[in-house]
Amino acid sequence: MAGHSKWANIKHRKGAQDAKRGKIFAKLIKEITVAVKTGGGGDIDFNPRLRTAVQNARGQNMPKDTIERAIKKAAGGEGGDFLEPTFEGYGPDGVAIFVETATDNNTRTVGNVRSYFNKYNGSLGKDGCLEFIFERKGVFLLSSEGLDEDEFTMEMIDGGAEDVEFEDELVTVTTAMEDFGNLSKKLEEIKIEPKESGLERIPTTMKEINESNFSTFMKLIDALEDDDDVQKVYHNVEFDESFMG
């Protein structure tokens, strides 16, 4: 279905992130902490953001006791208070890069993010400079095991999905931001738990990058994703598989 080219770069980054299990767990625990502190406490039945964070942690095979310990600590006031600043900028060849963070030290985070852009031929822009390049969508990543493609697609569309894409062993379901909660409830009703879900920033236009700049671009993305304060990184590069070696 429509949307395949939009997902090429996102799925590539997911694959790279899977190799960094420890980093992923740390970021998931931070998201659980922020969700408890900002979303209404430690009860997933009354805190939609926490419910999503817990689902994502389960999808990454985080142990149940680790999840419960993170919720308990946050609900008890541990873990500090976090700000969630975002950064918008441009990488090599003018590619758009949007960075979401969660930090207990904004000065440190601003300095680090700026240094990565400067080091790898990029530059930070003003807030809102990428407003028309990314749009927020609800995204669910599911296992395709046991699903009938036609039947499931129709069920998702009835539940508010804009796009359903089967590829290999995964299904990507996309919905408008305002329909994220409704589709999440629909999946609960049919007893399907996503491997990953959340509000994502989807590029509306893709950007080609010169092969000579590709390595520098990847170093910038890796530097951002390796930072403990960075939760998610989005970009609008259309990957050319030949660049990957």
C-alpha positions in Angstrom: 0.0 0.0 0.0 1.0 3.6 -0.2 3.7 4.9 2.1 6.5 2.4 1.4 9.1 5.0 0.5 8.3 7.0 3.6 9.2 4.0 5.8 12.4 2.9 4.1 14.6 5.2 6.1 12.7 4.6 9.4 13.0 0.9 9.2 16.7 1.1 8.4 17.3 3.1 11.5 15.2 0.6 13.6 17.5 -2.1 12.4 20.6 -0.2 13.4 19.1 0.6 16.8 18.4 -3.1 17.4 22.1 -3.7 17.7 22.3 -1.3 20.7 20.2 -3.2 23.2 21.6 -1.5 26.3 21.0 2.0 24.9 17.4 1.0 23.9 16.6 -0.3 27.4 18.0 2.9 29.0 15.8 5.1 26.7 12.7 3.0 27.3 13.2 3.2 31.1 13.5 7.0 30.7 10.3 7.1 28.7 8.5 5.1 31.3 9.8 7.5 34.0 8.7 10.6 32.0 5.3 8.9 31.3 4.7 8.3 35.0 5.7 11.8 36.0 3.9 13.7 33.2 1.1 11.3 32.1 -0.9 10.8 35.4 0.9 8.3 37.6 1.9 4.7 37.5 -1.4 3.0 36.6 -1.4 2.0 33.0 -5.2 1.9 32.9 -5.3 5.6 33.5 -2.1 6.7 31.8 -2.2 6.2 28.0 1.4 7.4 27.6 2.6 4.9 30.2 0.6 2.1 28.6 2.3 2.8 25.3 5.8 3.0 26.9 5.2 -0.4 28.6 4.0 -2.0 25.4 7.2 -0.7 23.7 9.3 -2.1 26.5 7.7 -5.5 26.2 8.1 -5.4 22.4 11.9 -5.0 23.0 11.8 -8.0 25.4 12.5 -6.0 28.5 12.0 -8.2 31.6 8.7 -7.6 33.4 10.5 -6.9 36.8 12.6 -4.3 35.1 9.5 -2.5 33.8 7.7 -2.8 37.2 10.8 -1.5 39.0 11.0 1.5 36.7 7.3 2.4 37.2 7.7 2.0 41.0 10.7 4.2 41.2 9.1 7.0 39.1 5.9 6.8 41.0 7.9 7.1 44.2 9.6 10.3 43.0 12.9 8.8 42.0 14.5 9.5 38.6 14.5 13.3 38.6 12.4 15.6 36.6 12.8 15.8 32.8 12.3 18.4 30.2 11.5 17.3 26.6 13.1 19.8 24.3 13.2 19.2 20.6 15.7 20.3 18.0 15.3 20.9 14.3 18.2 21.2 11.9 19.9 20.3 8.7 22.6 17.7 7.9 24.9 17.3 4.9 23.2 18.2 1.6 20.5 20.0 3.5 18.7 16.9 4.7 16.1 17.6 7.5 16.8 16.2 10.9 14.4 16.3 13.9 15.6 15.3 17.3 13.4 14.5 20.4 15.1 14.5 23.8 14.3 13.9 27.5 16.8 15.5 29.8 17.4 16.6 33.4 20.0 19.1 32.2 18.9 21.2 29.3 22.3 23.1 29.1 24.2 19.8 28.6 21.7 18.5 26.0 21.7 21.7 23.9 25.5 21.8 23.9 25.8 18.2 22.9 23.3 18.3 20.1 24.8 21.5 18.7 28.2 19.9 18.8 27.1 16.9 16.8 25.6 19.0 14.1 28.7 21.3 13.9 31.1 18.3 13.8 29.3 16.6 10.9 28.6 19.4 8.5 25.1 20.2 9.8 23.5 23.2 11.5 20.6 23.7 14.0 17.7 25.7 12.8 15.0 27.7 14.5 12.0 26.0 16.1 9.4 25.4 13.5 11.8 25.4 10.5 10.9 21.8 9.7 7.1 22.3 10.3 6.2 21.4 6.7 8.7 18.6 6.3 7.4 16.3 9.0 3.9 15.4 10.1 3.0 13.6 13.3 1.3 10.2 12.8 0.3 7.3 15.0 2.4 4.3 14.1 2.0 0.7 15.2 4.6 -2.0 14.4 3.1 -5.5 14.6 4.1 -9.1 14.0 2.3 -10.5 10.9 2.2 -14.0 12.3 -1.3 -15.5 12.2 -2.9 -12.4 10.4 -4.9 -12.6 7.3 -3.8 -9.6 5.3 -7.1 -8.6 3.7 -9.2 -9.2 6.8 -6.7 -7.4 9.1 -6.4 -4.5 6.7 -10.1 -4.0 6.6 -10.3 -4.2 10.4 -7.6 -1.6 10.8 -9.2 0.8 8.3 -12.5 0.4 10.1 -10.7 1.4 13.3 -9.3 4.5 11.8 -6.1 3.5 10.0 -4.8 5.5 7.1 -2.4 2.9 5.8 -1.6 -0.8 6.5 1.7 -2.2 5.1 2.7 -5.9 5.2 6.4 -6.5 4.7 8.3 -9.6 5.5 7.2 -10.6 9.0 6.1 -7.2 10.1 3.0 -5.0 9.7 3.1 -1.2 9.9 -0.2 0.5 10.6 -0.4 4.3 10.3 -3.1 6.6 11.5 -3.8 10.3 12.0 -2.4 11.6 15.3 -5.9 12.2 16.7 -6.9 8.6 15.9 -4.0 7.0 17.7 -5.9 6.3 20.9 -8.9 4.8 19.1 -6.7 2.4 17.0 -4.8 1.5 20.1 -8.1 0.5 21.8 -9.1 -1.4 18.6 -5.9 -3.5 18.8 -6.6 -4.2 22.5 -10.1 -5.4 21.6 -8.8 -7.9 19.1 -6.0 -8.9 21.6 -3.1 -7.8 19.5 -0.2 -6.1 21.3 2.1 -4.1 19.1 5.9 -4.7 19.1 6.2 -0.9 19.0 3.8 2.0 18.9 3.7 5.8 19.3 3.4 9.1 17.7 6.1 9.4 15.0 7.3 12.3 12.8 6.9 11.1 9.2 8.6 13.0 6.4 6.2 14.4 3.8 9.0 14.8 1.2 12.2 12.7 0.8 15.7 14.0 0.1 18.4 12.4 -1.9 21.9 12.6 -0.5 25.2 12.6 -2.4 27.2 9.4 -1.9 30.2 11.4 -0.8 28.2 12.9 2.1 26.5 9.7 3.1 29.1 8.6 5.6 29.2 11.9 7.3 25.4 11.9 7.5 25.4 8.5 9.1 28.0 9.6 11.7 25.8 12.5 12.6 22.7 10.2 13.1 24.8 7.7 15.1 26.2 10.4 17.3 22.7 11.7 18.1 21.3 8.3 18.7 24.2 7.3 21.0 23.5 10.4 23.3 21.7 9.3 26.5 19.4 12.4 26.3 18.2 11.7 22.8 15.0 9.6 22.6 14.3 9.7 18.8 15.9 11.0 15.7 13.9 11.5 12.4 15.2 12.5 9.0 14.0 12.6 5.4 16.8 10.8 3.6 15.8 8.3 0.9 18.3 5.5 1.4 20.2 4.2 -1.6 21.1 0.6 -0.8 24.3 0.9 -2.9 25.7 3.4 -0.3 25.5 0.7 2.4 28.3 -1.3 1.0 
